[in-house]
Structures are given as structure tokens and as C-alpha cells.
Amino acid sequence: MVTAGDGVGVDPARAVRALAALGHTRLLTEGGPRLLGQLVAAGVLDELCLTLSPMLAAGGAQRIAGGPEVEVPRRFALVSLLEEDGFLFGRYARA
């Protein structure tokens, strides 16, 4: 039985629905830019915790979310911001 994809990958919206049906309504995910981009594109991201380091680097880095493009960028509101040793810990929620 396949519940969250058709064998090639996972459909984030389908996975969230399948987990919710099992009573898992609060999900915490960790992954790279590709997973985050898929969650954003599927419209299932409600909250984002983002840490900023006080270090600068240059190079060919990509955005924090990569993958499918979205028609309209999603607007998130700052819920909390903490600082320690120059690091910023931000929590954003869907506006």
C-alpha cells in the first residue's frame, strides 16, 4: 500500500494528510533546501524556524528553499526572535 507517493517520490501534501489521519497533526521536519522547497510549493509549511549565524561566506550558495517554483511567494510573520552570542533564532508563522 502506497500512501504518500507513487513509488518515485513523496507528495508532501499527501504525506501530511496521511499523517494527520493517524492523529499526527504537529510535524517537525529537518532537511535541506530541496525538502523545504517541496513543502513550500505544496502549501503545507505553517511555520519556519531559521537560525542566522554571525559569519559571512561567499560562493555559489542557493536559497534556503530550492525546488518547484511557486506562483505567489508565501508571506510569513515573525513570531519570535532570540539572540545569543550574535546568533539569531527566528520563528516565523504563516501570515
Biopython code that builds the backbone (N, CA, C, O; Angstrom):
import numpy as np
from Bio.PDB.StructureBuilder import StructureBuilder

atoms = [
    (1, "MET", "N", (0.841, -1.179, 0.000)),
    (1, "MET", "CA", (0.000, 0.000, 0.000)),
    (1, "MET", "C", (0.889, 1.246, 0.000)),
    (1, "MET", "O", (1.752, 1.396, 0.864)),
    (2, "VAL", "N", (0.679, 2.120, -0.953)),
    (2, "VAL", "CA", (1.425, 3.370, -1.047)),
    (2, "VAL", "C", (0.515, 4.487, -0.571)),
    (2, "VAL", "O", (-0.587, 4.657, -1.093)),
    (3, "THR", "N", (0.971, 5.259, 0.426)),
    (3, "THR", "CA", (0.094, 6.300, 0.964)),
    (3, "THR", "C", (0.567, 7.720, 0.685)),
    (3, "THR", "O", (-0.242, 8.648, 0.704)),
    (4, "ALA", "N", (1.854, 7.911, 0.429)),
    (4, "ALA", "CA", (2.328, 9.282, 0.288)),
    (4, "ALA", "C", (3.013, 9.559, -1.043)),
    (4, "ALA", "O", (3.548, 10.649, -1.245)),
    (5, "GLY", "N", (3.003, 8.603, -1.939)),
    (5, "GLY", "CA", (3.631, 8.796, -3.234)),
    (5, "GLY", "C", (3.281, 7.653, -4.152)),
    (5, "GLY", "O", (2.562, 6.727, -3.777)),
    (6, "ASP", "N", (3.793, 7.730, -5.343)),
    (6, "ASP", "CA", (3.511, 6.678, -6.322)),
    (6, "ASP", "C", (4.767, 5.887, -6.640)),
    (6, "ASP", "O", (4.906, 5.393, -7.759)),
    (7, "GLY", "N", (5.669, 5.753, -5.710)),
    (7, "GLY", "CA", (6.856, 4.947, -5.892)),
    (7, "GLY", "C", (8.103, 5.704, -6.293)),
    (7, "GLY", "O", (9.207, 5.199, -6.090)),
    (8, "VAL", "N", (7.974, 6.897, -6.855)),
    (8, "VAL", "CA", (9.130, 7.665, -7.304)),
    (8, "VAL", "C", (9.559, 8.675, -6.245)),
    (8, "VAL", "O", (10.753, 8.901, -6.048)),
    (9, "GLY", "N", (8.613, 9.268, -5.579)),
    (9, "GLY", "CA", (8.906, 10.263, -4.563)),
    (9, "GLY", "C", (7.730, 10.402, -3.630)),
    (9, "GLY", "O", (6.744, 9.671, -3.727)),
    (10, "VAL", "N", (7.848, 11.335, -2.739)),
    (10, "VAL", "CA", (6.784, 11.577, -1.762)),
    (10, "VAL", "C", (6.089, 12.886, -2.098)),
    (10, "VAL", "O", (6.750, 13.897, -2.340)),
    (11, "ASP", "N", (4.785, 12.875, -2.114)),
    (11, "ASP", "CA", (3.986, 14.084, -2.303)),
    (11, "ASP", "C", (3.792, 14.683, -0.920)),
    (11, "ASP", "O", (3.090, 14.092, -0.099)),
    (12, "PRO", "N", (4.393, 15.844, -0.629)),
    (12, "PRO", "CA", (4.322, 16.411, 0.718)),
    (12, "PRO", "C", (2.894, 16.610, 1.230)),
    (12, "PRO", "O", (2.616, 16.312, 2.391)),
    (13, "ALA", "N", (1.987, 17.106, 0.390)),
    (13, "ALA", "CA", (0.606, 17.334, 0.839)),
    (13, "ALA", "C", (-0.060, 16.004, 1.187)),
    (13, "ALA", "O", (-0.784, 15.902, 2.176)),
    (14, "ARG", "N", (0.191, 15.001, 0.372)),
    (14, "ARG", "CA", (-0.378, 13.677, 0.618)),
    (14, "ARG", "C", (0.188, 13.070, 1.902)),
    (14, "ARG", "O", (-0.544, 12.442, 2.667)),
    (15, "ALA", "N", (1.492, 13.257, 2.141)),
    (15, "ALA", "CA", (2.130, 12.741, 3.352)),
    (15, "ALA", "C", (1.546, 13.407, 4.593)),
    (15, "ALA", "O", (1.276, 12.738, 5.591)),
    (16, "VAL", "N", (1.351, 14.725, 4.531)),
    (16, "VAL", "CA", (0.787, 15.454, 5.675)),
    (16, "VAL", "C", (-0.632, 14.982, 5.956)),
    (16, "VAL", "O", (-1.003, 14.801, 7.116)),
    (17, "ARG", "N", (-1.428, 14.781, 4.914)),
    (17, "ARG", "CA", (-2.806, 14.276, 5.099)),
    (17, "ARG", "C", (-2.810, 12.871, 5.701)),
    (17, "ARG", "O", (-3.605, 12.575, 6.593)),
    (18, "ALA", "N", (-1.918, 12.007, 5.209)),
    (18, "ALA", "CA", (-1.854, 10.630, 5.717)),
    (18, "ALA", "C", (-1.448, 10.613, 7.189)),
    (18, "ALA", "O", (-2.005, 9.846, 7.975)),
    (19, "LEU", "N", (-0.493, 11.444, 7.565)),
    (19, "LEU", "CA", (-0.061, 11.509, 8.969)),
    (19, "LEU", "C", (-1.152, 12.108, 9.849)),
    (19, "LEU", "O", (-1.358, 11.657, 10.975)),
    (20, "ALA", "N", (-1.854, 13.122, 9.342)),
    (20, "ALA", "CA", (-2.959, 13.728, 10.109)),
    (20, "ALA", "C", (-4.064, 12.714, 10.356)),
    (20, "ALA", "O", (-4.677, 12.704, 11.424)),
    (21, "ALA", "N", (-4.318, 11.867, 9.376)),
    (21, "ALA", "CA", (-5.344, 10.835, 9.531)),
    (21, "ALA", "C", (-4.981, 9.851, 10.638)),
    (21, "ALA", "O", (-5.857, 9.210, 11.219)),
    (22, "LEU", "N", (-3.691, 9.734, 10.925)),
    (22, "LEU", "CA", (-3.219, 8.858, 12.005)),
    (22, "LEU", "C", (-3.122, 9.604, 13.338)),
    (22, "LEU", "O", (-2.681, 9.042, 14.340)),
    (23, "GLY", "N", (-3.538, 10.872, 13.339)),
    (23, "GLY", "CA", (-3.517, 11.667, 14.565)),
    (23, "GLY", "C", (-2.271, 12.512, 14.751)),
    (23, "GLY", "O", (-2.122, 13.175, 15.777)),
    (24, "HIS", "N", (-1.375, 12.500, 13.779)),
    (24, "HIS", "CA", (-0.135, 13.288, 13.868)),
    (24, "HIS", "C", (-0.370, 14.645, 13.217)),
    (24, "HIS", "O", (-0.155, 14.813, 12.016)),
    (25, "THR", "N", (-0.812, 15.608, 14.016)),
    (25, "THR", "CA", (-1.162, 16.916, 13.456)),
    (25, "THR", "C", (-0.064, 17.955, 13.652)),
    (25, "THR", "O", (-0.145, 19.047, 13.089)),
    (26, "ARG", "N", (0.952, 17.636, 14.434)),
    (26, "ARG", "CA", (2.102, 18.536, 14.614)),
    (26, "ARG", "C", (3.326, 17.813, 14.104)),
    (26, "ARG", "O", (3.750, 16.814, 14.685)),
    (27, "LEU", "N", (3.896, 18.307, 13.028)),
    (27, "LEU", "CA", (5.035, 17.650, 12.396)),
    (27, "LEU", "C", (6.243, 18.570, 12.417)),
    (27, "LEU", "O", (6.123, 19.762, 12.132)),
    (28, "LEU", "N", (7.389, 18.033, 12.748)),
    (28, "LEU", "CA", (8.644, 18.768, 12.714)),
    (28, "LEU", "C", (9.528, 18.091, 11.682)),
    (28, "LEU", "O", (9.803, 16.896, 11.789)),
    (29, "THR", "N", (9.968, 18.830, 10.700)),
    (29, "THR", "CA", (10.822, 18.247, 9.666)),
    (29, "THR", "C", (12.171, 18.947, 9.662)),
    (29, "THR", "O", (12.278, 20.132, 9.977)),
    (30, "GLU", "N", (13.176, 18.204, 9.306)),
    (30, "GLU", "CA", (14.503, 18.758, 9.087)),
    (30, "GLU", "C", (14.985, 18.202, 7.770)),
    (30, "GLU", "O", (14.798, 17.022, 7.473)),
    (31, "GLY", "N", (15.593, 19.036, 7.000)),
    (31, "GLY", "CA", (16.095, 18.595, 5.707)),
    (31, "GLY", "C", (16.789, 19.757, 5.034)),
    (31, "GLY", "O", (16.991, 20.813, 5.634)),
    (32, "GLY", "N", (17.138, 19.559, 3.827)),
    (32, "GLY", "CA", (17.838, 20.592, 3.083)),
    (32, "GLY", "C", (16.905, 21.462, 2.274)),
    (32, "GLY", "O", (15.685, 21.392, 2.424)),
    (33, "PRO", "N", (17.484, 22.287, 1.411)),
    (33, "PRO", "CA", (16.711, 23.218, 0.595)),
    (33, "PRO", "C", (15.671, 22.537, -0.295)),
    (33, "PRO", "O", (14.610, 23.105, -0.553)),
    (34, "ARG", "N", (15.965, 21.341, -0.758)),
    (34, "ARG", "CA", (15.026, 20.646, -1.652)),
    (34, "ARG", "C", (13.749, 20.247, -0.912)),
    (34, "ARG", "O", (12.646, 20.470, -1.412)),
    (35, "LEU", "N", (13.898, 19.658, 0.279)),
    (35, "LEU", "CA", (12.713, 19.281, 1.060)),
    (35, "LEU", "C", (11.907, 20.514, 1.442)),
    (35, "LEU", "O", (10.682, 20.515, 1.327)),
    (36, "LEU", "N", (12.589, 21.567, 1.897)),
    (36, "LEU", "CA", (11.891, 22.795, 2.276)),
    (36, "LEU", "C", (11.143, 23.374, 1.076)),
    (36, "LEU", "O", (10.003, 23.818, 1.210)),
    (37, "GLY", "N", (11.779, 23.370, -0.090)),
    (37, "GLY", "CA", (11.134, 23.874, -1.304)),
    (37, "GLY", "C", (9.896, 23.076, -1.668)),
    (37, "GLY", "O", (8.900, 23.647, -2.111)),
    (38, "GLN", "N", (9.944, 21.765, -1.489)),
    (38, "GLN", "CA", (8.787, 20.919, -1.787)),
    (38, "GLN", "C", (7.642, 21.206, -0.819)),
    (38, "GLN", "O", (6.481, 21.235, -1.229)),
    (39, "LEU", "N", (7.954, 21.418, 0.454)),
    (39, "LEU", "CA", (6.918, 21.734, 1.445)),
    (39, "LEU", "C", (6.278, 23.089, 1.144)),
    (39, "LEU", "O", (5.061, 23.242, 1.250)),
    (40, "VAL", "N", (7.102, 24.072, 0.768)),
    (40, "VAL", "CA", (6.589, 25.400, 0.418)),
    (40, "VAL", "C", (5.681, 25.308, -0.808)),
    (40, "VAL", "O", (4.571, 25.841, -0.807)),
    (41, "ALA", "N", (6.158, 24.631, -1.849)),
    (41, "ALA", "CA", (5.386, 24.519, -3.092)),
    (41, "ALA", "C", (4.061, 23.788, -2.875)),
    (41, "ALA", "O", (3.069, 24.092, -3.538)),
    (42, "ALA", "N", (4.041, 22.819, -1.944)),
    (42, "ALA", "CA", (2.819, 22.061, -1.670)),
    (42, "ALA", "C", (1.863, 22.831, -0.757)),
    (42, "ALA", "O", (0.720, 22.415, -0.568)),
    (43, "GLY", "N", (2.322, 23.950, -0.191)),
    (43, "GLY", "CA", (1.472, 24.758, 0.677)),
    (43, "GLY", "C", (1.221, 24.148, 2.042)),
    (43, "GLY", "O", (0.211, 24.451, 2.677)),
    (44, "VAL", "N", (2.127, 23.289, 2.507)),
    (44, "VAL", "CA", (1.909, 22.614, 3.792)),
    (44, "VAL", "C", (2.830, 23.123, 4.907)),
    (44, "VAL", "O", (2.811, 22.589, 6.016)),
    (45, "LEU", "N", (3.629, 24.141, 4.621)),
    (45, "LEU", "CA", (4.510, 24.701, 5.639)),
    (45, "LEU", "C", (3.761, 25.780, 6.416)),
    (45, "LEU", "O", (3.329, 26.779, 5.841)),
    (46, "ASP", "N", (3.611, 25.577, 7.718)),
    (46, "ASP", "CA", (2.909, 26.538, 8.572)),
    (46, "ASP", "C", (3.862, 27.399, 9.380)),
    (46, "ASP", "O", (3.514, 28.507, 9.787)),
    (47, "GLU", "N", (5.064, 26.892, 9.613)),
    (47, "GLU", "CA", (5.988, 27.578, 10.500)),
    (47, "GLU", "C", (7.417, 27.293, 10.045)),
    (47, "GLU", "O", (7.706, 26.212, 9.532)),
    (48, "LEU", "N", (8.308, 28.265, 10.236)),
    (48, "LEU", "CA", (9.707, 28.104, 9.867)),
    (48, "LEU", "C", (10.574, 28.617, 11.004)),
    (48, "LEU", "O", (10.409, 29.751, 11.452)),
    (49, "CYS", "N", (11.489, 27.794, 11.466)),
    (49, "CYS", "CA", (12.487, 28.211, 12.449)),
    (49, "CYS", "C", (13.794, 28.394, 11.684)),
    (49, "CYS", "O", (14.278, 27.468, 11.033)),
    (50, "LEU", "N", (14.355, 29.588, 11.769)),
    (50, "LEU", "CA", (15.528, 29.938, 10.972)),
    (50, "LEU", "C", (16.607, 30.508, 11.883)),
    (50, "LEU", "O", (16.353, 31.438, 12.648)),
    (51, "THR", "N", (17.811, 29.950, 11.801)),
    (51, "THR", "CA", (18.947, 30.421, 12.587)),
    (51, "THR", "C", (19.907, 31.153, 11.665)),
    (51, "THR", "O", (20.267, 30.646, 10.602)),
    (52, "LEU", "N", (20.323, 32.353, 12.075)),
    (52, "LEU", "CA", (21.306, 33.131, 11.328)),
    (52, "LEU", "C", (22.587, 33.188, 12.134)),
    (52, "LEU", "O", (22.585, 33.540, 13.314)),
    (53, "SER", "N", (23.679, 32.837, 11.478)),
    (53, "SER", "CA", (24.995, 32.832, 12.105)),
    (53, "SER", "C", (25.700, 34.147, 11.806)),
    (53, "SER", "O", (25.514, 34.715, 10.730)),
    (54, "PRO", "N", (26.511, 34.641, 12.748)),
    (54, "PRO", "CA", (27.220, 35.903, 12.502)),
    (54, "PRO", "C", (28.497, 35.702, 11.675)),
    (54, "PRO", "O", (29.516, 36.339, 11.942)),
    (55, "MET", "N", (28.442, 34.831, 10.690)),
    (55, "MET", "CA", (29.591, 34.582, 9.828)),
    (55, "MET", "C", (29.182, 34.810, 8.381)),
    (55, "MET", "O", (28.058, 34.499, 7.985)),
    (56, "LEU", "N", (30.092, 35.350, 7.607)),
    (56, "LEU", "CA", (29.823, 35.595, 6.194)),
    (56, "LEU", "C", (30.718, 34.708, 5.341)),
    (56, "LEU", "O", (31.895, 34.514, 5.646)),
    (57, "ALA", "N", (30.156, 34.184, 4.288)),
    (57, "ALA", "CA", (30.913, 33.389, 3.320)),
    (57, "ALA", "C", (30.416, 33.760, 1.933)),
    (57, "ALA", "O", (29.284, 34.216, 1.776)),
    (58, "ALA", "N", (31.237, 33.572, 0.955)),
    (58, "ALA", "CA", (30.850, 33.857, -0.425)),
    (58, "ALA", "C", (30.933, 32.577, -1.241)),
    (58, "ALA", "O", (31.654, 31.644, -0.887)),
    (59, "GLY", "N", (30.199, 32.546, -2.313)),
    (59, "GLY", "CA", (30.240, 31.371, -3.172)),
    (59, "GLY", "C", (28.930, 31.194, -3.903)),
    (59, "GLY", "O", (28.121, 32.117, -3.998)),
    (60, "GLY", "N", (28.738, 30.015, -4.410)),
    (60, "GLY", "CA", (27.565, 29.726, -5.226)),
    (60, "GLY", "C", (26.415, 29.140, -4.435)),
    (60, "GLY", "O", (25.724, 28.246, -4.924)),
    (61, "ALA", "N", (26.196, 29.623, -3.228)),
    (61, "ALA", "CA", (25.123, 29.088, -2.385)),
    (61, "ALA", "C", (23.755, 29.378, -2.996)),
    (61, "ALA", "O", (23.552, 30.392, -3.663)),
    (62, "GLN", "N", (22.838, 28.470, -2.750)),
    (62, "GLN", "CA", (21.475, 28.647, -3.235)),
    (62, "GLN", "C", (20.607, 29.232, -2.127)),
    (62, "GLN", "O", (21.094, 29.501, -1.029)),
    (63, "ARG", "N", (19.337, 29.425, -2.412)),
    (63, "ARG", "CA", (18.386, 29.912, -1.416)),
    (63, "ARG", "C", (18.151, 28.834, -0.367)),
    (63, "ARG", "O", (18.565, 27.689, -0.547)),
    (64, "ILE", "N", (17.484, 29.198, 0.736)),
    (64, "ILE", "CA", (17.215, 28.184, 1.756)),
    (64, "ILE", "C", (16.175, 27.177, 1.286)),
    (64, "ILE", "O", (16.087, 26.076, 1.829)),
    (65, "ALA", "N", (15.389, 27.545, 0.284)),
    (65, "ALA", "CA", (14.394, 26.624, -0.276)),
    (65, "ALA", "C", (14.621, 26.517, -1.781)),
    (65, "ALA", "O", (14.598, 27.519, -2.495)),
    (66, "GLY", "N", (14.836, 25.310, -2.248)),
    (66, "GLY", "CA", (15.029, 25.079, -3.670)),
    (66, "GLY", "C", (13.968, 24.114, -4.164)),
    (66, "GLY", "O", (13.339, 23.421, -3.365)),
    (67, "GLY", "N", (13.767, 24.063, -5.442)),
    (67, "GLY", "CA", (12.798, 23.122, -5.982)),
    (67, "GLY", "C", (11.751, 23.813, -6.818)),
    (67, "GLY", "O", (12.039, 24.804, -7.489)),
    (68, "PRO", "N", (10.526, 23.291, -6.782)),
    (68, "PRO", "CA", (9.466, 23.843, -7.631)),
    (68, "PRO", "C", (9.188, 25.315, -7.309)),
    (68, "PRO", "O", (9.189, 25.725, -6.148)),
    (69, "GLU", "N", (8.953, 26.089, -8.355)),
    (69, "GLU", "CA", (8.609, 27.500, -8.145)),
    (69, "GLU", "C", (7.167, 27.619, -7.676)),
    (69, "GLU", "O", (6.328, 26.771, -7.979)),
    (70, "VAL", "N", (6.896, 28.680, -6.936)),
    (70, "VAL", "CA", (5.524, 28.960, -6.502)),
    (70, "VAL", "C", (5.044, 30.206, -7.225)),
    (70, "VAL", "O", (5.817, 31.133, -7.465)),
    (71, "GLU", "N", (3.755, 30.222, -7.573)),
    (71, "GLU", "CA", (3.191, 31.363, -8.305)),
    (71, "GLU", "C", (3.323, 32.653, -7.514)),
    (71, "GLU", "O", (3.820, 33.661, -8.016)),
    (72, "VAL", "N", (2.868, 32.606, -6.270)),
    (72, "VAL", "CA", (2.904, 33.782, -5.406)),
    (72, "VAL", "C", (3.738, 33.434, -4.176)),
    (72, "VAL", "O", (3.453, 32.442, -3.506)),
    (73, "PRO", "N", (4.756, 34.224, -3.869)),
    (73, "PRO", "CA", (5.543, 33.934, -2.669)),
    (73, "PRO", "C", (4.664, 33.893, -1.423)),
    (73, "PRO", "O", (3.731, 34.685, -1.292)),
    (74, "ARG", "N", (4.959, 32.982, -0.520)),
    (74, "ARG", "CA", (4.193, 32.845, 0.723)),
    (74, "ARG", "C", (4.678, 33.874, 1.734)),
    (74, "ARG", "O", (5.882, 34.064, 1.909)),
    (75, "ARG", "N", (3.744, 34.533, 2.391)),
    (75, "ARG", "CA", (4.089, 35.550, 3.395)),
    (75, "ARG", "C", (4.042, 34.920, 4.783)),
    (75, "ARG", "O", (3.034, 34.326, 5.165)),
    (76, "PHE", "N", (5.126, 35.048, 5.531)),
    (76, "PHE", "CA", (5.206, 34.569, 6.902)),
    (76, "PHE", "C", (5.461, 35.756, 7.821)),
    (76, "PHE", "O", (6.095, 36.732, 7.421)),
    (77, "ALA", "N", (4.968, 35.673, 9.050)),
    (77, "ALA", "CA", (5.130, 36.763, 10.015)),
    (77, "ALA", "C", (6.097, 36.313, 11.111)),
    (77, "ALA", "O", (6.100, 35.150, 11.514)),
    (78, "LEU", "N", (6.902, 37.235, 11.577)),
    (78, "LEU", "CA", (7.830, 36.954, 12.666)),
    (78, "LEU", "C", (7.053, 36.752, 13.960)),
    (78, "LEU", "O", (6.286, 37.621, 14.374)),
    (79, "VAL", "N", (7.258, 35.595, 14.599)),
    (79, "VAL", "CA", (6.578, 35.272, 15.855)),
    (79, "VAL", "C", (7.504, 35.547, 17.032)),
    (79, "VAL", "O", (7.074, 36.088, 18.051)),
    (80, "SER", "N", (8.781, 35.173, 16.892)),
    (80, "SER", "CA", (9.739, 35.442, 17.964)),
    (80, "SER", "C", (11.142, 35.533, 17.380)),
    (80, "SER", "O", (11.440, 34.961, 16.332)),
    (81, "LEU", "N", (11.987, 36.261, 18.081)),
    (81, "LEU", "CA", (13.378, 36.427, 17.671)),
    (81, "LEU", "C", (14.229, 36.457, 18.926)),
    (81, "LEU", "O", (14.042, 37.309, 19.796)),
    (82, "LEU", "N", (15.159, 35.527, 19.015)),
    (82, "LEU", "CA", (16.067, 35.450, 20.154)),
    (82, "LEU", "C", (17.491, 35.637, 19.657)),
    (82, "LEU", "O", (17.809, 35.306, 18.515)),
    (83, "GLU", "N", (18.347, 36.174, 20.528)),
    (83, "GLU", "CA", (19.744, 36.377, 20.168)),
    (83, "GLU", "C", (20.631, 35.795, 21.259)),
    (83, "GLU", "O", (20.355, 35.954, 22.448)),
    (84, "GLU", "N", (21.689, 35.124, 20.846)),
    (84, "GLU", "CA", (22.701, 34.663, 21.782)),
    (84, "GLU", "C", (24.029, 34.603, 21.054)),
    (84, "GLU", "O", (24.154, 33.943, 20.023)),
    (85, "ASP", "N", (25.018, 35.294, 21.593)),
    (85, "ASP", "CA", (26.363, 35.310, 21.024)),
    (85, "ASP", "C", (26.387, 35.766, 19.569)),
    (85, "ASP", "O", (27.245, 35.330, 18.801)),
    (86, "GLY", "N", (25.467, 36.626, 19.184)),
    (86, "GLY", "CA", (25.404, 37.112, 17.823)),
    (86, "GLY", "C", (24.568, 36.247, 16.895)),
    (86, "GLY", "O", (24.269, 36.659, 15.775)),
    (87, "PHE", "N", (24.184, 35.050, 17.340)),
    (87, "PHE", "CA", (23.309, 34.181, 16.546)),
    (87, "PHE", "C", (21.875, 34.650, 16.725)),
    (87, "PHE", "O", (21.475, 35.007, 17.833)),
    (88, "LEU", "N", (21.105, 34.654, 15.660)),
    (88, "LEU", "CA", (19.699, 34.998, 15.728)),
    (88, "LEU", "C", (18.850, 33.752, 15.471)),
    (88, "LEU", "O", (19.084, 33.015, 14.513)),
    (89, "PHE", "N", (17.875, 33.531, 16.329)),
    (89, "PHE", "CA", (16.981, 32.388, 16.220)),
    (89, "PHE", "C", (15.583, 32.930, 15.962)),
    (89, "PHE", "O", (14.931, 33.432, 16.877)),
    (90, "GLY", "N", (15.127, 32.832, 14.732)),
    (90, "GLY", "CA", (13.839, 33.387, 14.353)),
    (90, "GLY", "C", (12.788, 32.294, 14.176)),
    (90, "GLY", "O", (13.073, 31.195, 13.699)),
    (91, "ARG", "N", (11.593, 32.624, 14.567)),
    (91, "ARG", "CA", (10.452, 31.719, 14.346)),
    (91, "ARG", "C", (9.409, 32.502, 13.581)),
    (91, "ARG", "O", (8.966, 33.562, 14.023)),
    (92, "TYR", "N", (9.016, 31.975, 12.425)),
    (92, "TYR", "CA", (8.056, 32.616, 11.551)),
    (92, "TYR", "C", (6.843, 31.701, 11.372)),
    (92, "TYR", "O", (6.989, 30.480, 11.312)),
    (93, "ALA", "N", (5.659, 32.284, 11.288)),
    (93, "ALA", "CA", (4.436, 31.515, 11.071)),
    (93, "ALA", "C", (3.712, 32.067, 9.850)),
    (93, "ALA", "O", (3.857, 33.237, 9.496)),
    (94, "ARG", "N", (2.936, 31.205, 9.220)),
    (94, "ARG", "CA", (2.169, 31.625, 8.056)),
    (94, "ARG", "C", (1.290, 32.809, 8.439)),
    (94, "ARG", "O", (0.592, 32.769, 9.452)),
    (95, "ALA", "N", (1.326, 33.858, 7.633)),
    (95, "ALA", "CA", (0.570, 35.078, 7.954)),
    (95, "ALA", "C", (-0.921, 34.854, 7.720)),
    (95, "ALA", "O", (-1.723, 35.763, 7.934)),
]
sb = StructureBuilder()
sb.init_structure("model")
sb.init_model(0)
sb.init_chain("A")
sb.init_seg("    ")
for serial, (resi, resn, name, xyz) in enumerate(atoms, 1):
    if name == "N":
        sb.init_residue(resn, " ", resi, " ")
    sb.init_atom(name, np.array(xyz, "f"), 0.0, 1.0, " ", f" {name:<3s}", serial, name[0])
structure = sb.get_structure()
